[in-house]
Amino acid sequence: MKKILAAAALTMAFTVGAFAQTNASNTRTELDAYASEPGVWDMMMDSEGVDVDDATFQSNWDNATPEQQASLKDACTKAQEAKAQFTDSVASRCKTALGN
C-alpha cells in the first residue's frame, strides 16, 4: 500500500510540474526584461501579452527588419538561458526564430 501511495504521489508531482510549465503565463513585463529594446515581443504577442495566432506571427516575422528579427532571437536566447517559463506557442515561436 505504501508503494502505491508513493507511486501516486510521484506521478502527481510530475503531472503538476508539467502542467505548470505548459500553462506558463508570460506577461510582457516578465519577457521584456530579456529584450534589448521595447516591442521585441510584438511579433508574438499583442500589447496585453496574449499570443497572436500563427498566421499573424508568420506575417509579423516575414515583415520584420533583419534588426528586429535579430532582437527577437537575442531575447529568446536570453530568456531560454534564464530558464524563463514560456507558453507553448512562445516556446515554439522562439524555436522557429532561432532555427531549432
N, C-alpha and C positions, 0 to 999 in steps of 0.2 A: 504494500500500500504506500509506503514511504517513497519507493522508487517511482510509482505512478504520479504521486503528488509532485515530486521533484522534476520529473519529466514535463508535467503540465506547466509548472512554474517557469521552467526554462523555455518552453515553447511560447508561452505568453510574453516573456521578456523579449524574445526575438521578434515576435509579431508586433509588439508595441513599438520597438525600436524602428522596425521597417516602416510602420505606419507613420511615425513622426517624421522620418526623412522624406517619404513620398509626399506627404502633405505639408512640407515646409512652407511657411508663408514668407515671401520676400517682400519687405517694404522697400520703397525707393530709398529711404534714408539708410537702411542697412546696406544695400548694394551700392549706393552712391559712394560709400566710403572706399570702395575699391576702384572707382573711376577717376581718371586724371582730369576730367572736365565734366561740367554739367551736361545732362542729356544723353550720356553714353548709352543708357539702358532704354532710350526711347525706341530703339529698333525692336525691342522685345516686349515692352510694357507701356501701357498708357500712363498718364500723369498720376493716376491713383494706384499704380502698381499692379494693375490687372493685366495678365498675359494677353497679348494680342493673338489673333488666330494665325495659323500657319501661312496663309496667303499674304496677310499683312506683313508678317515678319519677313517673308521672302522678298516682297516688294521693297520694304524698308532697307533690307540688306543690299539688294541689287541697285538701289538708287543712292546708297551712301557713298561718300567720297572714300578714297583709299585711307585717308587720315581717320575718318570716323570708324571705318572697319578695323583699323589698327588699334584704335582706342577701345573698341568693344573687345577685341581679342586680348588686349592687355588687362582690361578689367576682369574678364572671365578667368584669365590665368591667375591674377592676384586673389580673386575670390576662391578659386579652387585650392590654391596653396594655403589659404587661411582656413580651409575646410568649412566654408560657409554652407549653410543648408539652402539648397535650391529647390524650386518646384520642378516637377518632371519636365515641363516644357522649357524652362530656362536652362536646365542642365542639358537638355537635348540641343537647344539652340547654341549654347556655348560650345558643345562638341562640334556642331556643324561649322560654327565660325572658326574654330581652331583647326578644323580639318581632321578631327579624331574620329 
